[in-house]
Amino acid sequence: MPSVYRTILPRFKKSVESHGVLGTLILFGIAPVRLWREYRNAKRYSSVRKPPDPFDLEHHIETSHRVHATDLRVNSRNWMDGTNYEPVPVEVIREAIAALPINPAEFTFIDFGSGKGRALFVASEFAFARIIGIEYAPELHEAACRNLQSYRSETQKCRRIEPICQDMTTFHFPEGPLVLFFNNPAFESVMQTMAANIAALSQPCWVVYATPCYDVFKGLIRKTDSYAIYTSAAPSQSN
């Protein structure tokens, strides 16, 4: 069961600071239903015995074990809108990136809700100029840093990988063309904020939304059962 004293109570105090008593009571009136549903799903998931993950074994990392959101220490006003950590299949990441009509060397790849770093390592198989992971849970960020130290690959083309522990809604985008990756990291309110932040950018942006749950991004150019791709890039910039 989620660690109440270690995670829920500190978040309650943080929510009071951010939203006030009334706002917190409203949020916590909704939260139990969501938390119970997620806990039930997580318990069902964890009860299924799975073989060791081939990607993790090959690269000497651990990115496959799921983590329940309420078992994470999160110092963010958006803690209630974060989803459980569940890695996206490697094949989905590769297929989505390969579908982008871009030269990766001209782009910075950013994974929002990067967790233990799986998408960062898969993206490093492509020759991006730079790869950044934004994760607001310290435990997951630390796992990504450990993985970065132990990661080994003969196909790695980008070695400039930077995990950052930060709330994605407060992140300042770097200059230059961007590929922005999301694997259903948050509920709709946070995703709407991110969509608005991205829409305000002036540089070419491509958004890869794996496990898309909300219709918040504009400029859809491709959609499959596993991911959707959006762009703000003009045609002359996407060839």
Stockholm file with secondary structure:
# STOCKHOLM 1.0

chainA/1-239         MPSVYRTILPRFKKSVESHGVLGTLILFGIAPVRLWREYRNAKRYSSVRKPPDPFDLEHHIETSHRVHATDLRVNSRNWMDGTNYEPVPVEVIREAIAALPINPAEFTFIDFGSGKGRALFVASEFAFARIIGIEYAPELHEAACRNLQSYRSETQKCRRIEPICQDMTTFHFPEGPLVLFFNNPAFESVMQTMAANIAALSQPCWVVYATPCYDVFKGLIRKTDSYAIYTSAAPSQSN
#=GR chainA/1-239 SS CCCIIIIIHHHHHHHHHHHHHHHHHHHHHHHHHHHHHHHHHHHHHHTSCCCCCHHHHHHTCCCCSCBCGGGSCCCSTTGGGBCCBCCCCHHHHHHHHHTSCSCGGGCEEEEETCTTSHHHHHHTTSCCSEEEEEECCHHHHHHHHHHHHHCCCSSCCCCCEEEEESCGGGCCCCSSCEEEEEESCBCHHHHHHHHHHHHTCCSCEEEEEESCCCCCCSCEEEECSSEEEEECCCGGGCC
#=GC SS_cons         CCCIIIIIHHHHHHHHHHHHHHHHHHHHHHHHHHHHHHHHHHHHHHTSCCCCCHHHHHHTCCCCSCBCGGGSCCCSTTGGGBCCBCCCCHHHHHHHHHTSCSCGGGCEEEEETCTTSHHHHHHTTSCCSEEEEEECCHHHHHHHHHHHHHCCCSSCCCCCEEEEESCGGGCCCCSSCEEEEEESCBCHHHHHHHHHHHHTCCSCEEEEEESCCCCCCSCEEEECSSEEEEECCCGGGCC
//
